[in-house]
Amino acid sequence: MPQKRKKAVVVGVGPIEGLGGGVARKFAANGCHVLVAGRTREKLDLVVENIRQAGGSAIAVPTDASDPAAVEALFDLAMADDDSGSPANLVVHNVGNNQPLPLLDITPELFESFWRMNTLSGFLVAQAVARRFVVAGGGTLIFTGASGSLRGMARYAHFASSKAGLRMIAQSMAREYGPQGVHVAHALIDGGIDGERLRLRFPEFRARLGADGMLDIDAIAEAYWQLHLQPRSAWTQELDLRPFKENF
């Protein structure tokens, strides 16, 4: 009897030409049944159709990652041993958004919304994974970070504080659950990603960077896959990725 494919979960999927979509495609191409989770059903369906056209297996799961009940429902589905695959052993938290704002223009409500999106969602995913992966014998959880995870630039207090909080969740979880077989990694994405967001919203900025000045989505996705394949005798907890031209 052929072995079932493993499930993978990508939380925070938007357009096809976005990092979440690219990671989902990579995991599907490597034999996973992918639960594609995000807020917008239409975008998720396009990513799933793209994966299926390439011969992969995926399902769209509309999910508000800042809602505890929605996150628990997603992981109940992910850990089911059913016709679509065996329980998940690979999860990526890719939730987040960013925009520059002067400090005095940031309302308490807006500040909290960034915390809910970038930090609370990571905490909820971390708890959902911890509850299930230890019992299941282990697995991999990767958090997508940013330059703001390490430093607070002018006009980014709301974003940097929320991403730094996510980084601390990843570190604490790695120390607590690594010895129990859960590989927790935090990926610092230091630079612009050559995806739909830059192409549509910031075309002039993208043109100034040039093709070699941005991170390629498929290259990031490959790095995530390699994190998952690492033997437990040499796990990476934090990985920083940037174009070779990027100043750091």
Order of alpha helices (4+ residues) and beta strands (2+ residues): beta-alpha-beta-alpha-beta-alpha-beta-alpha-alpha-beta-alpha-beta-alpha-alpha-alpha-beta
